Amino acid sequence: MLSKGGGIGLLPFTTSTDVRSLLPSLILILGSLAPALAAIIMSASVGGWAAVKQLLRRMVQVRAGMQWYVVALFVPLVASFVPALLFVGSTVFLRVFSLQGVVSLLGYVIVTFIGLVLGSPIGEEPGWRGFALPRLQQRYGALQASLILGPLWGLWHLPLFFTRWGAVYQSIGVLLGILLFVLVVISYTIFMTWLFNNTRGSLFLAILAHSAIDSTAVFFLSLFPQIAQAITDPVAAGAIANPSTLLTMTITWAVIAALVIGLTKGRLSYKQPIAHEAQIPLEQPQ
C-alpha cells in the first residue's frame, strides 16, 4: 500500500519546497486514496462483490444519534484548545468568544463537511475503519485492535515528515516529532474506535471525525495567522512550536483516550458481531 506521501521511494518529489507544484499534489492525492483502494481490493478478495457493496454502504451510513455527530465534530475542536493556549496564550479565549470566533466556528464546520467529501479522510477511512478495524476487533478486541491500528495509521504518514507538512515536527527533531505524532494518533484511534462502535460501524461518522481532526487548524488559523505560518514555515515553526506544545497536544488526547477506556471498561463499546459476514457490531452498544 502506498503511504500518505506516496511511498518512501517518492521522497525526492514530496520534499519539493513548492507545496503547490503539481507532482507533489498528485502524489499526495494518490497516497490518500491508497487505503480505500486497498480496502476495496481486499474486500473483493475475501468476500466478493457483496463485501465491496457493504463497505460502500457503510460510507453513506448517516443514521446515528445526533449526539455522535456532536462528538465527531466538537471533541477534536475542544481538544485543540489546550495546545492553542501554548501557541497564543490566553488571548485565544478573547477571540474565540467574539463575532470573529463565531465566524471561525462556522467556517470550521463548513470546511469539515467539505473535507468529508473532498479531503483525504474519504480515501483513508475505508481502509482503517472500513476493512482493518472490524477484523482486528473480532480477533483481538477493541482496545488491542486500536493499539495495533494506531501505530500503523501514524507511521503511514511517515514520508510527510520530510515535507513542509511536517515543518512543526521538524522544528523539534524528526524522530521526536514522529514519536509524538504516533502517540497522538494512537489516542485518535481509540477515540474513533469508540465512535465507530457506537454508530453501528458507520464509516460516514468515522470520515466526519477524521475530517474534524484535520480541520481544527482552520478554526485557529482564521483567528491567529501566526499559527498558519508556523505550520508551513520551518523557521517560524521553530520560533513558535516546541516540544512542550506538541507534548501538551499528545497528553490532551491521551486523557481523552483514557476517559474513553475507563468509561467503557476497556471495551470501547464493542460487541461481537452477530453476522460473521458483516464483521461489525449489529446491535447498538449500551
JODAQUI-V470410 format. One record per backbone hydrogen bond with DSSP energy under -0.5 kcal/mol. CO is the residue of the C=O (numbers start at 1). NH is the residue of the N-H. If there is no record, write none. Layout:
BEGIN
co:CO nh:NH
co:CO nh:NH
END
This chain:
BEGIN
co:3 nh:6
co:7 nh:10
co:8 nh:11
co:10 nh:13
co:10 nh:14
co:11 nh:15
co:13 nh:16
co:17 nh:19
co:18 nh:21
co:21 nh:25
co:22 nh:26
co:23 nh:27
co:24 nh:28
co:25 nh:29
co:26 nh:30
co:27 nh:31
co:28 nh:32
co:29 nh:33
co:30 nh:34
co:31 nh:34
co:33 nh:37
co:34 nh:38
co:35 nh:39
co:36 nh:40
co:37 nh:41
co:38 nh:42
co:39 nh:43
co:40 nh:44
co:41 nh:45
co:42 nh:46
co:43 nh:47
co:44 nh:48
co:47 nh:51
co:48 nh:51
co:48 nh:52
co:49 nh:53
co:50 nh:54
co:51 nh:55
co:52 nh:56
co:53 nh:57
co:54 nh:58
co:55 nh:59
co:56 nh:59
co:56 nh:60
co:57 nh:60
co:58 nh:61
co:58 nh:203
co:58 nh:204
co:60 nh:62
co:62 nh:64
co:65 nh:68
co:65 nh:69
co:66 nh:69
co:66 nh:70
co:67 nh:71
co:68 nh:72
co:69 nh:73
co:70 nh:74
co:71 nh:75
co:74 nh:78
co:75 nh:79
co:76 nh:80
co:77 nh:80
co:77 nh:81
co:78 nh:81
co:78 nh:82
co:79 nh:82
co:79 nh:83
co:80 nh:84
co:81 nh:85
co:82 nh:85
co:82 nh:86
co:83 nh:87
co:84 nh:88
co:85 nh:89
co:88 nh:91
co:89 nh:92
co:90 nh:93
co:90 nh:94
co:91 nh:95
co:92 nh:96
co:93 nh:97
co:95 nh:98
co:95 nh:101
co:96 nh:98
co:98 nh:102
co:99 nh:103
co:100 nh:104
co:101 nh:105
co:102 nh:106
co:103 nh:107
co:104 nh:108
co:105 nh:109
co:106 nh:110
co:107 nh:111
co:108 nh:112
co:109 nh:113
co:110 nh:114
co:111 nh:115
co:112 nh:116
co:113 nh:117
co:114 nh:117
co:114 nh:118
co:115 nh:119
co:119 nh:122
co:120 nh:123
co:120 nh:124
co:121 nh:125
co:123 nh:36
co:124 nh:127
co:124 nh:128
co:125 nh:129
co:125 nh:130
co:126 nh:131
co:127 nh:132
co:128 nh:133
co:131 nh:135
co:132 nh:136
co:133 nh:137
co:134 nh:138
co:135 nh:139
co:136 nh:140
co:136 nh:141
co:137 nh:141
co:141 nh:145
co:142 nh:146
co:143 nh:147
co:144 nh:148
co:145 nh:149
co:146 nh:150
co:147 nh:151
co:148 nh:152
co:149 nh:153
co:150 nh:154
co:151 nh:155
co:152 nh:156
co:154 nh:157
co:155 nh:158
co:156 nh:4
co:156 nh:5
co:157 nh:160
co:157 nh:161
co:158 nh:161
co:159 nh:162
co:160 nh:163
co:160 nh:166
co:163 nh:166
co:164 nh:167
co:166 nh:170
co:167 nh:171
co:169 nh:172
co:170 nh:173
co:173 nh:177
co:174 nh:178
co:175 nh:179
co:176 nh:180
co:177 nh:181
co:178 nh:182
co:179 nh:183
co:180 nh:184
co:181 nh:185
co:182 nh:186
co:183 nh:187
co:184 nh:188
co:185 nh:189
co:186 nh:190
co:187 nh:191
co:188 nh:192
co:189 nh:193
co:190 nh:194
co:191 nh:195
co:192 nh:196
co:193 nh:197
co:194 nh:198
co:195 nh:199
co:196 nh:199
co:196 nh:201
co:196 nh:202
co:197 nh:200
co:197 nh:285
co:201 nh:203
co:202 nh:206
co:203 nh:207
co:204 nh:208
co:205 nh:209
co:206 nh:210
co:207 nh:211
co:208 nh:212
co:209 nh:213
co:210 nh:214
co:211 nh:215
co:212 nh:216
co:213 nh:216
co:215 nh:218
co:215 nh:219
co:216 nh:220
co:217 nh:221
co:218 nh:222
co:219 nh:223
co:220 nh:224
co:224 nh:227
co:224 nh:228
co:225 nh:229
co:226 nh:230
co:227 nh:231
co:228 nh:232
co:229 nh:233
co:231 nh:167
co:232 nh:234
co:233 nh:237
co:234 nh:238
co:235 nh:239
co:236 nh:240
co:237 nh:241
co:242 nh:245
co:242 nh:246
co:243 nh:247
co:244 nh:248
co:245 nh:249
co:246 nh:250
co:247 nh:251
co:248 nh:252
co:249 nh:253
co:250 nh:254
co:251 nh:255
co:252 nh:256
co:253 nh:257
co:254 nh:258
co:255 nh:259
co:256 nh:260
co:257 nh:261
co:258 nh:262
co:259 nh:263
co:260 nh:264
co:261 nh:266
co:262 nh:265
co:264 nh:267
co:266 nh:143
co:267 nh:270
co:274 nh:276
co:275 nh:279
END
